[in-house]
Amino acid sequence: MNGAIFFSGKYGSTEQYAKWISEATGLPVFDIKDPMADPSKYEYVILGSSILYFKLTIRKWIRANLSKLQGRTKILFSVSGAGESDKLNRWVADSLPSEFASKIEHVALRGKLDHSKVSWWVRQILWMGSLMNPDPQASKDERHGFDHVDKNSIQPIIKLVKQFNDTEVPAS
């Protein structure tokens, strides 16, 4: 089976993960802004997306390319500060058409937050959010930033790709 990686990111973590997955699998990688980013050419796709304001940044591209994504095996990796949780799974589900969301493998990856790369307004929103966050570590991370990007965390995706590639396609 042939596949490709399509990603949407804001500050670099999602792109870094996409490149690491590409290096480990040999799959081509496309920023969704690239006009050559055509999922219809592949039997399976890996979709990578940052989460901003509780939504996937790739959601509009997915909706625009829904017909090209139908019938393909799909992996989605989301990148955020949240980590695997019910709340994160709700954000992902709320960002996608329900039929699409039910047919993807989702892998949550941790990102980074560098306050020097976000606007003053975003820093203010993060500060206000940190005051209401019941998790002390998450509250601290929102105020001061964090870097949880870890190359080893892509292993579940690499394992899924290996399974896809080991699947025999019956001859017609």
DRENDO-1510 file (C-alpha; in Angstrom, 1 decimal, always signed):
<recs>
REC; n; res; u; v; w
REC; 1; MET; +0.0; +0.0; +0.0 .
REC; 2; ASN; +1.2; +3.5; -0.7 .
REC; 3; GLY; +0.6; +6.4; +1.7 .
REC; 4; ALA; +1.5; +10.0; +2.4 .
REC; 5; ILE; +1.5; +12.5; +5.3 .
REC; 6; PHE; -0.5; +15.7; +5.1 .
REC; 7; PHE; -0.1; +18.2; +8.0 .
REC; 8; SER; -1.3; +21.6; +9.2 .
REC; 9; GLY; +0.6; +23.4; +11.9 .
REC; 10; LYS; +1.1; +26.8; +13.4 .
REC; 11; TYR; +4.4; +26.9; +15.4 .
REC; 12; GLY; +6.5; +24.0; +14.1 .
REC; 13; SER; +5.8; +20.9; +16.3 .
REC; 14; THR; +3.4; +19.3; +13.9 .
REC; 15; GLU; +5.8; +19.8; +11.0 .
REC; 16; GLN; +8.6; +18.3; +13.1 .
REC; 17; TYR; +6.5; +15.2; +13.8 .
REC; 18; ALA; +5.5; +14.9; +10.2 .
REC; 19; LYS; +9.2; +15.0; +9.1 .
REC; 20; TRP; +10.1; +12.4; +11.7 .
REC; 21; ILE; +7.3; +10.1; +10.6 .
REC; 22; SER; +8.5; +10.6; +7.0 .
REC; 23; GLU; +12.1; +9.8; +7.9 .
REC; 24; ALA; +11.0; +6.6; +9.7 .
REC; 25; THR; +8.6; +5.4; +7.0 .
REC; 26; GLY; +9.8; +6.8; +3.7 .
REC; 27; LEU; +6.4; +8.4; +3.1 .
REC; 28; PRO; +6.2; +11.7; +1.3 .
REC; 29; VAL; +5.1; +14.7; +3.4 .
REC; 30; PHE; +3.0; +17.6; +2.3 .
REC; 31; ASP; +2.0; +20.8; +4.0 .
REC; 32; ILE; -1.7; +21.2; +3.2 .
REC; 33; LYS; -0.9; +24.7; +1.8 .
REC; 34; ASP; +1.1; +22.9; -1.0 .
REC; 35; PRO; -1.0; +22.7; -4.2 .
REC; 36; MET; +0.5; +19.2; -4.7 .
REC; 37; ALA; -1.1; +18.0; -1.5 .
REC; 38; ASP; -3.6; +15.6; -3.2 .
REC; 39; PRO; -4.7; +12.7; -1.0 .
REC; 40; SER; -6.5; +10.9; -3.8 .
REC; 41; LYS; -3.2; +9.6; -5.1 .
REC; 42; TYR; -2.7; +7.4; -2.0 .
REC; 43; GLU; -4.3; +4.3; -0.5 .
REC; 44; TYR; -3.8; +5.6; +3.1 .
REC; 45; VAL; -3.1; +9.0; +4.6 .
REC; 46; ILE; -1.6; +10.2; +7.8 .
REC; 47; LEU; -3.1; +13.6; +8.8 .
REC; 48; GLY; -1.2; +15.8; +11.3 .
REC; 49; SER; -2.8; +18.8; +12.9 .
REC; 50; SER; -2.1; +21.3; +15.7 .
REC; 51; ILE; -5.0; +22.0; +18.0 .
REC; 52; LEU; -5.6; +25.7; +18.5 .
REC; 53; TYR; -8.6; +27.1; +20.4 .
REC; 54; PHE; -9.9; +23.5; +21.0 .
REC; 55; LYS; -10.0; +22.8; +17.2 .
REC; 56; LEU; -7.9; +21.0; +14.7 .
REC; 57; THR; -6.2; +23.4; +12.3 .
REC; 58; ILE; -6.6; +20.8; +9.5 .
REC; 59; ARG; -10.4; +20.7; +9.8 .
REC; 60; LYS; -11.3; +23.0; +6.9 .
REC; 61; TRP; -8.9; +21.1; +4.5 .
REC; 62; ILE; -10.4; +17.8; +5.6 .
REC; 63; ARG; -13.9; +19.1; +4.8 .
REC; 64; ALA; -12.7; +20.5; +1.4 .
REC; 65; ASN; -11.1; +17.1; +0.6 .
REC; 66; LEU; -13.7; +14.8; +2.1 .
REC; 67; SER; -14.5; +13.1; -1.2 .
REC; 68; LYS; -10.8; +12.4; -1.8 .
REC; 69; LEU; -10.3; +11.0; +1.7 .
REC; 70; GLN; -13.3; +8.7; +1.6 .
REC; 71; GLY; -12.4; +5.0; +1.3 .
REC; 72; ARG; -8.9; +5.5; +2.4 .
REC; 73; THR; -7.3; +4.2; +5.6 .
REC; 74; LYS; -6.6; +7.3; +7.8 .
REC; 75; ILE; -4.4; +8.0; +10.8 .
REC; 76; LEU; -4.7; +11.4; +12.5 .
REC; 77; PHE; -2.1; +12.7; +14.9 .
REC; 78; SER; -3.0; +15.7; +16.9 .
REC; 79; VAL; -0.4; +18.0; +18.5 .
REC; 80; SER; -1.3; +20.0; +21.6 .
REC; 81; GLY; -0.3; +20.6; +25.2 .
REC; 82; ALA; -3.3; +18.6; +26.3 .
REC; 83; GLY; -2.0; +15.0; +25.8 .
REC; 84; GLU; -4.3; +12.0; +25.5 .
REC; 85; SER; -7.6; +12.7; +27.4 .
REC; 86; ASP; -11.3; +12.6; +27.0 .
REC; 87; LYS; -11.3; +16.3; +26.5 .
REC; 88; LEU; -8.8; +16.1; +23.7 .
REC; 89; ASN; -10.9; +13.4; +22.0 .
REC; 90; ARG; -13.9; +15.7; +22.2 .
REC; 91; TRP; -12.0; +18.5; +20.6 .
REC; 92; VAL; -11.0; +16.2; +17.7 .
REC; 93; ALA; -14.5; +14.8; +17.3 .
REC; 94; ASP; -16.0; +18.2; +17.3 .
REC; 95; SER; -13.6; +19.4; +14.6 .
REC; 96; LEU; -14.5; +16.7; +12.1 .
REC; 97; PRO; -17.6; +15.3; +10.4 .
REC; 98; SER; -18.9; +12.5; +12.6 .
REC; 99; GLU; -18.7; +9.8; +9.9 .
REC; 100; PHE; -15.1; +10.8; +9.2 .
REC; 101; ALA; -14.1; +11.0; +12.9 .
REC; 102; SER; -15.4; +7.5; +13.5 .
REC; 103; LYS; -13.2; +6.0; +10.8 .
REC; 104; ILE; -9.8; +7.3; +11.8 .
REC; 105; GLU; -7.0; +6.0; +14.1 .
REC; 106; HIS; -6.2; +9.0; +16.4 .
REC; 107; VAL; -2.8; +9.3; +18.1 .
REC; 108; ALA; -2.3; +12.3; +20.5 .
REC; 109; LEU; +1.2; +13.8; +20.5 .
REC; 110; ARG; +2.4; +16.5; +22.9 .
REC; 111; GLY; +3.6; +19.8; +21.5 .
REC; 112; LYS; +5.4; +22.9; +22.7 .
REC; 113; LEU; +4.5; +26.4; +23.6 .
REC; 114; ASP; +7.0; +29.1; +23.3 .
REC; 115; HIS; +5.6; +32.4; +24.5 .
REC; 116; SER; +8.0; +34.4; +22.4 .
REC; 117; LYS; +6.3; +33.0; +19.3 .
REC; 118; VAL; +2.7; +33.8; +20.2 .
REC; 119; SER; +1.0; +37.2; +20.1 .
REC; 120; TRP; +0.4; +39.3; +23.1 .
REC; 121; TRP; -3.3; +38.5; +22.8 .
REC; 122; VAL; -2.7; +34.8; +22.9 .
REC; 123; ARG; -0.4; +35.1; +25.9 .
REC; 124; GLN; -3.2; +37.0; +27.7 .
REC; 125; ILE; -5.8; +34.3; +26.9 .
REC; 126; LEU; -3.3; +31.6; +28.1 .
REC; 127; TRP; -2.8; +33.6; +31.3 .
REC; 128; MET; -6.6; +33.9; +31.9 .
REC; 129; GLY; -7.1; +30.2; +31.1 .
REC; 130; SER; -4.3; +29.2; +33.5 .
REC; 131; LEU; -6.2; +30.9; +36.4 .
REC; 132; MET; -9.2; +28.6; +35.8 .
REC; 133; ASN; -7.2; +25.4; +35.1 .
REC; 134; PRO; -7.7; +23.0; +38.0 .
REC; 135; ASP; -4.5; +21.1; +37.0 .
REC; 136; PRO; -1.5; +22.8; +38.7 .
REC; 137; GLN; +1.0; +21.6; +36.1 .
REC; 138; ALA; -1.1; +22.5; +33.1 .
REC; 139; SER; -1.8; +25.9; +34.7 .
REC; 140; LYS; +2.0; +26.5; +35.1 .
REC; 141; ASP; +2.6; +25.3; +31.5 .
REC; 142; GLU; +0.0; +27.8; +30.2 .
REC; 143; ARG; +1.7; +30.6; +32.0 .
REC; 144; HIS; +5.4; +29.8; +31.3 .
REC; 145; GLY; +5.4; +27.5; +28.2 .
REC; 146; PHE; +6.6; +24.0; +27.7 .
REC; 147; ASP; +8.3; +21.6; +25.3 .
REC; 148; HIS; +7.0; +18.1; +25.3 .
REC; 149; VAL; +8.0; +17.3; +21.7 .
REC; 150; ASP; +9.4; +13.7; +21.7 .
REC; 151; LYS; +10.5; +11.8; +18.7 .
REC; 152; ASN; +9.8; +8.5; +20.4 .
REC; 153; SER; +6.2; +9.3; +20.7 .
REC; 154; ILE; +5.7; +8.6; +17.0 .
REC; 155; GLN; +6.2; +4.9; +17.5 .
REC; 156; PRO; +2.4; +4.0; +17.5 .
REC; 157; ILE; +2.1; +5.7; +14.1 .
REC; 158; ILE; +5.1; +3.8; +12.8 .
REC; 159; LYS; +3.6; +0.6; +14.0 .
REC; 160; LEU; +0.3; +1.4; +12.2 .
REC; 161; VAL; +2.1; +2.2; +9.0 .
REC; 162; LYS; +4.0; -1.1; +9.2 .
REC; 163; GLN; +0.7; -2.9; +9.6 .
REC; 164; PHE; -0.7; -1.1; +6.5 .
REC; 165; ASN; +2.4; -1.9; +4.4 .
REC; 166; ASP; +2.3; -5.6; +5.5 .
REC; 167; THR; -1.3; -5.9; +4.3 .
REC; 168; GLU; -1.5; -7.8; +1.1 .
REC; 169; VAL; -3.8; -6.3; -1.5 .
REC; 170; PRO; -5.6; -9.1; -3.4 .
REC; 171; ALA; -4.9; -9.2; -7.1 .
REC; 172; SER; -7.9; -8.3; -9.3 .
</recs>
